């Protein structure tokens, strides 16, 4: 989505970085991710291939849509490849691809850590005016160049504006959607509480439909590990779920098409909902705390409790807060990407681009950077570690099937450990 926002008329090759959070086919389809080509790849192979392009001509723009550590590893790997003279970009002098990244979503934790791991890209996209100010402040605070920060908006906002529920407009009942999050809150007690309150709301209002929107199915992961899936908690709910309460999956935009009230702790879904003018409640039941992320919504006018919602309260968002967050429903959303589009185009058409120079180096972060790079098969200077360059990039026939089978089995074992074994060990430790 980001690639198409900043450069609309493109050929898009997608590379899925192989790891714990590699998205499944179902997850990609759910969010509408589309590319002209798509393949799963190791980090070291990505570095080798990225400047060649599918037709051998090289890429113009590279969008690194990864977690911070992966972005940092790719920046160092690409910088090394473009400096050693072995790549197409190096052979062409300084004409390398433009590197773009960003910090997408509700940025409420690891602000400095996540941003410094992204430093070194030509363009660091900020989701709003509020985020752009914070991003530049972090970079200036460590003496790093902040010229890469460009204000835009969340790339996935859209949909028709909410006009209010009316029985004559459709046959759908008044619909309340609870947007669950994989890691917020974390404890079983808190997650069980939120599920119970959603169920109780459905029982209190039998004329309403309550949907519990989940981001992944059991066995799937996003960038956050979900140890206690709501599916398992719902299966143990006393009396089960009432007829007007159910779990749903799918594209968040499609769910919002029929939403009359969005309820969440701190999900990015709140910003999608507010952008469309849908009444949105950010829960205070578990407190307003940094660990929950709902402190991000201070001043939004959206903070509310289940008790208030049960009584019929509909939050009214603050217009100035919405504008600073880049989600004003009546604002020029499409124009929000003009600056980013212009910056990327300017860099893409430039005769020369400076070397990629991340803030973190073996000198500035000798106790931190090597571990980050090693997780992706790179040494502290961005070179592939021994054993990584010799492994084949692709295999065919039975060998490829065997490798994929082993990989899926390993992922399954990892997920079982995260969702079953680790919680059990913690419970035993508390006895």
C-alpha positions in Angstrom: 0.0 0.0 0.0 2.8 2.4 0.9 4.6 1.7 -2.4 1.5 2.5 -4.5 0.8 5.6 -2.4 4.3 7.1 -3.1 4.8 5.9 -6.7 1.4 5.0 -8.3 2.5 3.7 -11.7 5.0 1.0 -10.9 5.9 -2.6 -11.2 6.0 -4.0 -7.7 8.1 -7.0 -6.7 7.3 -8.3 -3.2 9.8 -10.1 -1.0 8.6 -11.7 2.2 11.5 -11.8 4.8 11.6 -15.4 6.1 11.1 -15.5 9.8 8.7 -16.0 12.7 6.2 -13.4 11.5 6.3 -14.2 7.8 2.6 -13.6 6.7 0.5 -16.5 5.5 -1.3 -16.5 2.1 -4.6 -16.0 4.0 -3.2 -12.9 5.8 -1.9 -11.4 2.6 -5.3 -11.9 0.9 -7.1 -10.5 3.9 -5.4 -7.1 3.7 -5.4 -7.0 -0.1 -1.6 -7.1 -0.5 -1.0 -7.3 -4.2 2.3 -7.5 -6.2 3.4 -8.3 -9.7 5.7 -11.0 -8.2 5.9 -12.4 -4.7 8.5 -14.7 -3.0 9.8 -15.6 0.4 13.5 -14.9 0.8 16.3 -14.9 3.4 17.8 -11.5 4.4 21.2 -12.2 2.8 19.6 -13.2 -0.5 17.5 -10.1 -0.4 20.6 -8.0 -0.2 22.1 -9.8 -3.1 19.0 -9.5 -5.3 17.4 -6.2 -4.5 19.4 -4.0 -6.9 19.1 -6.4 -9.9 15.3 -6.3 -10.4 13.3 -8.9 -12.1 14.5 -7.9 -15.6 18.1 -7.2 -14.7 17.7 -3.4 -14.9 17.7 -2.7 -11.2 15.1 -1.2 -8.8 14.3 2.5 -8.5 12.8 2.4 -5.1 13.0 -0.1 -2.2 10.3 0.0 0.6 11.5 -1.7 3.7 8.2 -2.6 5.5 9.7 -4.6 8.4 10.2 -4.3 12.2 13.0 -2.1 13.3 15.8 -4.7 13.6 15.1 -6.1 10.2 15.1 -2.6 8.6 18.5 -1.9 10.3 20.0 -5.1 9.0 18.8 -4.5 5.5 20.2 -0.9 5.6 23.6 -2.2 6.6 23.6 -5.1 4.2 22.5 -2.9 1.2 25.0 -0.1 2.2 27.8 -2.7 2.2 26.8 -4.2 -1.1 26.6 -0.7 -2.7 30.0 0.2 -1.4 32.0 -2.9 -2.3 31.6 -2.6 -6.0 30.0 -6.0 -6.4 26.5 -4.9 -7.1 24.8 -3.3 -10.1 24.3 -0.1 -8.1 28.0 0.1 -7.2 29.0 -0.7 -10.8 26.9 2.2 -12.0 28.6 4.6 -9.6 26.3 6.2 -7.0 23.0 5.5 -8.9 21.3 3.2 -6.4 17.7 2.7 -5.4 15.9 5.1 -3.1 15.4 3.5 0.2 12.1 4.2 2.0 10.8 3.0 5.4 8.5 4.2 8.2 7.0 3.5 11.6 3.4 2.6 10.8 0.5 2.5 13.2 -0.1 3.9 16.7 3.5 4.6 17.7 3.2 4.5 21.5 6.2 2.4 22.5 9.9 2.0 21.6 9.8 5.4 19.9 13.5 6.1 20.1 14.6 2.5 19.6 12.4 1.9 16.6 13.3 5.2 14.9 17.0 4.9 15.4 16.8 1.4 13.9 15.2 3.0 10.8 17.7 5.8 10.5 19.8 5.6 7.4 16.9 5.3 4.9 16.6 8.1 2.4 13.0 8.6 3.5 11.4 7.8 6.8 7.6 8.2 6.5 5.7 9.7 9.5 2.1 8.9 9.9 1.0 12.4 10.9 2.1 15.9 11.9 2.3 14.7 15.5 4.6 11.7 14.5 6.7 13.8 12.2 7.5 16.3 15.0 8.4 13.4 17.4 10.5 11.6 14.8 12.6 14.7 14.1 13.0 15.4 17.8 14.5 11.9 18.3 16.9 12.2 15.5 18.0 15.7 16.5 18.4 14.4 20.1 21.2 12.0 19.2 22.8 14.4 16.7 21.6 12.5 13.6 20.3 14.0 10.4 16.5 14.4 10.6 16.1 15.4 6.9 14.8 12.0 6.0 11.5 12.4 7.9 8.6 13.2 5.7 5.0 13.7 6.9 2.3 11.7 5.2 -0.5 9.5 6.6 -1.3 5.9 7.4 -1.4 4.1 4.0 -4.5 2.0 4.6 -7.1 4.6 5.5 -10.1 4.9 3.3 -13.7 3.8 2.9 -17.0 5.7 2.9 -17.8 8.1 5.6 -20.1 6.9 8.3 -23.5 8.7 8.2 -25.1 7.1 11.2 -27.1 4.0 11.8 -30.6 4.0 10.4 -33.0 1.0 10.2 -34.2 2.2 6.8 -30.7 2.2 5.3 -30.2 -1.5 5.6 -31.4 -4.6 7.4 -28.2 -4.8 9.5 -28.6 -4.4 13.3 -26.7 -1.8 15.2 -23.2 -3.3 15.2 -20.5 -2.9 17.9 -17.0 -4.1 16.9 -14.3 -4.9 19.5 -11.0 -4.7 17.8 -8.7 -7.1 19.6 -4.9 -6.9 19.7 -2.5 -9.8 19.9 -0.4 -8.4 22.8 -2.5 -5.7 24.5 -3.4 -6.4 27.2 -1.0 -9.3 27.9 -2.4 -11.1 31.0 -5.1 -13.8 30.9 -7.1 -12.0 33.5 -7.2 -8.8 31.5 -8.0 -10.5 28.2 -10.7 -12.6 29.8 -12.2 -9.4 31.3 -12.4 -7.6 28.0 -14.0 -10.6 26.3 -16.5 -11.0 29.2 -17.5 -7.3 28.9 -18.0 -7.6 25.2 -20.2 -10.7 25.8 -22.1 -8.9 28.5 -22.7 -5.9 26.2 -24.2 -8.3 23.7 -26.5 -9.8 26.3 -27.5 -6.3 27.6 -28.4 -5.3 24.1 -30.0 -8.2 22.3 -31.0 -5.9 19.4 -27.3 -5.2 18.7 -24.7 -7.4 17.1 -21.3 -7.5 18.8 -18.4 -8.6 16.6 -15.0 -9.5 18.1 -12.5 -8.7 15.3 -9.4 -10.8 15.4 -6.2 -10.1 13.5 -5.0 -13.7 13.0 -6.1 -17.3 13.4 -4.4 -19.8 15.8 -1.0 -20.6 14.5 -0.6 -17.3 12.6 1.5 -14.4 13.9 1.8 -10.7 13.2 4.8 -8.7 14.4 3.4 -9.2 17.9 3.3 -12.6 19.6 -0.1 -13.6 20.8 0.2 -16.1 23.7 -3.5 -16.1 24.7 -5.7 -16.0 21.5 -9.2 -14.8 22.1 -10.4 -17.9 20.2 -9.3 -20.1 23.1 -10.7 -17.8 25.7 -14.0 -17.6 23.9 -14.2 -21.4 23.8 -14.1 -21.4 27.6 -16.5 -18.5 28.1 -19.2 -19.5 30.7 -22.4 -20.2 28.7 -20.6 -19.7 25.4 -21.1 -16.7 23.2 -24.7 -15.4 22.8 -26.3 -15.6 19.3 -25.6 -11.9 18.7 -21.9 -12.1 19.5 -19.3 -13.8 17.3 -15.7 -13.8 16.3 -14.8 -12.4 12.9 -11.8 -12.1 10.6 -11.2 -10.4 7.3 -10.2 -7.0 6.1 -10.7 -4.3 8.8 -12.1 -1.9 6.2 -14.8 -4.3 5.2 -15.7 -4.9 8.9 -15.9 -1.1 9.4 -18.4 -0.9 6.5 -21.1 -2.2 8.9 -19.7 -0.8 12.2 -21.7 1.7 14.3 -19.4 1.7 17.3 -15.7 0.7 17.3 -14.3 -0.4 20.7 -10.6 -1.1 21.4 -7.8 -0.7 23.9 -5.3 1.0 21.5 -5.6 -0.7 18.1 -4.7 1.2 14.9 -8.3 0.2 13.9 -9.3 3.2 16.0 -7.6 5.5 13.6 -9.2 3.8 10.6 -12.6 4.1 12.3 -12.1 7.8 13.3 -11.0 8.6 9.7 -14.4 7.4 8.5 -16.3 9.3 11.2 -17.4 6.1 13.1 -18.0 6.6 16.8 -14.9 5.2 18.5 -14.2 4.2 22.1 -10.8 3.7 23.5 -11.2 1.7 26.7 -10.2 2.9 30.1 -11.3 -0.2 32.1 -7.8 -1.4 32.6 -6.5 2.1 33.3 -4.9 4.7 31.0 -1.3 3.3 30.9 1.7 3.4 28.6 2.0 -0.3 28.6 -1.5 -0.5 27.0 -0.9 2.3 24.5 -4.2 4.0 25.2 -2.3 7.0 26.6 -1.7 7.8 22.9 -5.4 8.9 22.8 -5.2 11.4 25.6 -7.1 14.5 24.4 -8.9 12.6 21.6 -12.3 12.6 23.4 -12.5 8.9 22.7 -11.6 7.5 26.2 -14.5 5.6 27.7 -15.3 2.5 29.8 -17.6 -0.5 29.0 -19.9 0.8 31.8 -20.4 4.1 29.9 -20.9 2.2 26.6 -23.4 -0.1 28.1 -25.4 3.0 29.2 -25.4 4.3 25.6 -22.5 6.7 25.6 -21.1 7.6 22.2 -17.7 9.4 22.3 -17.2 12.6 20.3 -13.7 13.0 19.0 -11.8 16.3 19.3 -11.3 17.8 15.8 -7.8 19.3 16.6 -6.5 16.0 17.9 -7.8 14.3 14.7 -6.1 16.8 12.5 -2.7 16.3 14.2 -3.1 12.6 13.9 -3.7 12.8 10.2 -7.1 11.1 10.4 -9.5 14.0 10.0 -12.3 12.4 8.0 -13.1 15.6 6.1 -9.5 16.5 5.4 -7.5 16.1 2.1 -6.4 12.5 2.8 -5.1 11.9 -0.8 -3.0 15.0 -0.6 -1.3 13.8 2.5 1.1 11.7 0.3 2.0 14.6 -2.0 5.2 15.5 -0.1 6.4 11.9 0.2 5.6 11.3 -3.5 7.5 14.4 -4.5 10.5 13.6 -2.3 10.8 10.0 -3.6 10.5 11.2 -7.2 13.2 13.9 -6.7 15.6 11.3 -5.2 14.8 8.8 -7.9 15.6 11.2 -10.7 18.7 12.6 -9.0 22.1 11.9 -10.7 23.7 10.8 -7.5 22.6 9.7 -4.1 24.8 9.7 -1.0 25.9 6.5 0.7 23.4 4.8 3.1 24.7 5.8 6.5 22.7 4.5 9.5 23.2 6.2 12.9 24.0 2.8 14.4 27.5 1.6 13.5 30.1 -0.7 15.2 31.4 2.5 16.7 28.2 4.1 18.0 26.5 0.9 19.2 29.2 -1.9 19.5 27.2 -3.8 22.1 23.8 -3.6 20.3 24.3 -3.6 16.5 26.2 -6.9 16.0 23.4 -8.9 17.6 20.7 -7.3 15.4 22.7 -7.9 12.2 23.6 -11.5 13.3 19.9 -12.4 13.6 19.7 -11.8 9.8 22.9 -13.5 8.8 25.1 -10.4 8.6 28.3 -9.5 10.4 28.9 -6.1 12.1 29.9 -4.6 8.8 26.9 -5.8 6.8 28.7 -8.7 5.1 27.0 -12.2 5.1 28.2 -14.4 7.9 30.1 -17.6 7.1 27.7 -20.3 6.0 25.0 -18.0 4.8 26.4 -17.3 1.3 26.9 -20.9 0.6 23.3 -21.9 1.1 21.3 -22.1 -2.1 18.8 -19.3 -2.6 16.2 -21.7 -4.1 15.8 -25.4 -4.4 13.5 -27.4 -6.7 11.5 -30.5 -6.8 11.4 -32.8 -3.8 14.3 -31.0 -2.1 12.3 -27.8 -2.1 9.2 -29.5 -0.8 11.2 -31.1 2.0 12.8 -27.8 3.0 9.4 -26.1 3.1 7.9 -28.9 5.1 10.7 -28.8 7.7 10.3 -25.0 7.9 6.5 -25.2 8.5 7.1 -27.8 11.2 9.6 -25.6 12.9 7.2 -22.7 12.8 4.5 -24.9 14.2 6.7 -25.9 17.1 7.7 -22.3 17.8 4.0 -21.3 17.9 3.1 -24.2 20.2 5.9 -23.2 22.5 4.8 -19.5 22.6 1.1 -20.2 23.0 1.1 -23.4 25.2 4.5 -24.2 26.8 5.7 -20.7 27.8 2.4 -19.7 29.6 2.4 -23.0 31.4 6.0 -22.6 32.6 5.1 -19.1 33.9 2.1 -20.4 35.8 4.3 -23.1 37.4 6.8 -20.5 38.4 4.1 -18.5 40.2 3.1 -21.5 42.4 
